[in-house]
Structure formats: structure tokens, C-alpha cells
Amino acid sequence: MKVVVLTGPESTGKSWLAAGLEQRFGGVRVDEYVRRFIEENPRDTCLADIPAIARGQLQWEDQARAKQPSLLILDTHLLSNILWSQTLFGDCPAWLETELLARHYDLHLLLSPQQIDWTEDGQRCQPDLEDRMAFYEATRAWLIDHQQPMQIIEGNWAQRQAQAFAAVERLMSR
């Protein structure tokens, strides 16, 4: 089983690319749990919610891993929970990083917020490119610091799709 994670700031095409990868390569896609959590809890999210959000994401990931698909596509993983918790609340439960590092991921597709427009969807909160770039750099730094396999995805929508498809094609041919 090959595991691909789409990661980076909001409004960069992670969900769109995850769906495109699933359509192109098959496999199993795991969506972003926090979106369901916010829909089911229509209030401001707080630090106390982070463990429930993280456990929900892990549960969805574990259910998909149990199916043993040839390709597992994760719209996000615990790194986003960690960075959002730190960004919004200045803190994060320590067990999230431990749990994240205990899992194997074959490739992280890190999406840049540059060259595309931010889109409001009722759940997003970083309309300023400067804020999204800070989140991008924090993601990139964590992946580098923890020696995680990564490919940066950037450009317009067509370029992003071509880069992501090519990266997964290479991964699947190994």
C-alpha cells in the first residue's frame, strides 16, 4: 500500500486534487474530518476540540488502512491538526505529533498558496496570502525536520494537477 498525503494551507486544492487522484489512480480517499466536525458543531472551535478532531481523523485513516488499498489518498493528516491548533490556540496536545510520527507516509504533496486565489467556503479563516504562506512554511519546515518525503505542488490548477499526477505515477511505479 502506498500512502499519499495532501497537505498545506487552506484553499490550495487539496480536496480537489485528492478526488482527482482517486479518479485517476483508484484506491481509497480519506477526507478531512474537521469539516464534518465543524458542520456537526456549529460554533467556534476551541483547543479542547483538537483531541476529538484528531481522533476522528485517525479513525477515518485507520478504517481506510484496514482495507489495504494499493493507494491510500489522505486529504490531510495530523500535521494539519497540529499546525492549526498552534496557529489558532498557541498550543497543541503533545500526543498528536507522537501519533503522527508513528505512522508511515510514502509521499506528502505540499500545496503552495501562491498563484491561485483564496476561496471562502464558510469554514476557512486565512484570506491573507501572508498567513497562508506562514502556514505553508511551517508545514514545509516540519516535513523537512522530520525527513518526510515531500513534493511541492504549485502553479495554476492545471499545473497542480499535472504535478500531482506525475508524482503519484512515479510513486506507484516503484
N, C-alpha and C positions, 0 to 999 in steps of 0.2 A: 504494500500500500504506500503510495506517495501522498504526502500531505502538503498542501499549498495554503498559505495564509495571505489574505489581502489585508494590508494594514496601512495606517497613516491617518491624516486628519479627515474630518468630515467633508462631505461634498466633493470627493475626488474620484468617485466612480467605483468604489469597492463593491457595492451590491450589484451594480450593473455588470461589472466585469465578472463577478462570481457567477452570475446567471449565464453570461456568455461562455465562460469556461465550462460550465456544466453542460450547456447545449452542445458545445464543440467536442468536448472530450468524454462526456458521460461522467460517471462517478456519482458521488453524493455531496450535496452542498449543505452547509450549516449556516443559517442566517444569524443575524446579530440579536442576541437575546434581549439586550437592553431596550430595543424598540418595543418588544412585547411588554416588557416590564413597565415602560412609560405609558403605554396605552391602557394597561390594566390598573395603573396607579397614577391617575391624572392630577398630579401635584408636583411641586418641586422635589427633585431627587436630593437626598442628603447622604452624608458619609455613612450613616447606619444602613443605607440600602445597598452599599457596594458588595458586602458578602453575599447577599441574595442574588444580585445581578451576576456576580462571578460564578456562584454555584449553578445558576441556571445555564450560563454559557458552557460551563464544564459538563453539565448533564447532557446538553444537546450534542456537544462534541463527542462525549463518551458513547452515546447511543449510536452516533454515526460511525465511530471507530469500530464498534462491535459488529457492524455489517461487513467489515473488511473489504471495502470497495477498492478497486485498483487506484482510484484517485479520490481523495477527500479534499474538498474545497471549503475553506473556512472564511466566511465574510469578515471575521475578526477573531481575535483570541484574547486571552487575559492581559496582554500588553496594553490594549486599549483601555481596559478597566483600570489598570494601574495608573496609566498616564492621565486619564480623565479624573480619577479620584485625586491625584496630586494637583492637577490643574484647577479643579473646582473647589476642593476642600483643603488642599495643602497637606494631605495625609493619605495613607493607604494601608490597609491591613497587610502585614508582612507576609502572611501565608500565600498571597497571590503570586508573588514572584517565585517563591519556592515551588509552588504547584506548576507554574508556567515552565520553569527550568527542568522539571521532572518529565516533561513531555518532549517527544521528538517531532520536529517540523522540517520537512525537506527543503522548502523554499518559502521565503517571505517576499511578496510583491509589495514594495513600499511605494505608495502613490503620492506624487508631488501635488501640492495645491496650486502650483503655478500653471499658467496658460489655459486655465478653464475658469468659468465663473462659479461663484458660490451660489447655491440654490436653497432657498428657505423651504422647509418642509414641516414646520411646527415643532420639531424636536432639536434642530440644530441651533448652536449658540455662538459660533465663531465666524461672523460675516467678514471680519477684517483679515486680509491676507497675512498681515504680520502675526496675528495669533495662530493662524493655521500653519504658518511657516515654523513658528516656535514648537508646535506640536509635532510637525514633521521632523524637525531637527532632534527633538527628544526621542522620537521613535527610532530614527536612524542611529543616534548615539547608543541607545540601549542595544539594538541589534548588533552593532559593531563591538561594543564592550563585552557582549555575551557570545561573540563569534557565531552568530546565527546566519545561515545562508540567506542572501538578500539580492534582489534585483530591483533597481529603481525604475519606476514607470512614470513617464512624463509626456508632455506634448498635448496635442488636441485629442479628441475622443478616438478618432481612427488610429492615431499613433499609439495611444494607450492600449487599445485592443490588440493591435499588431504586436506590440512588445510583450504583452501578457501571454498571448497565444504562442509566440515563439519561445518564451521562457518555459512554459509548461510543456511544449513539444520537446524541448531539449531534456527536461526533467523526465518525461515519460520514456524517452529513448535510451536512458541509462540503464 
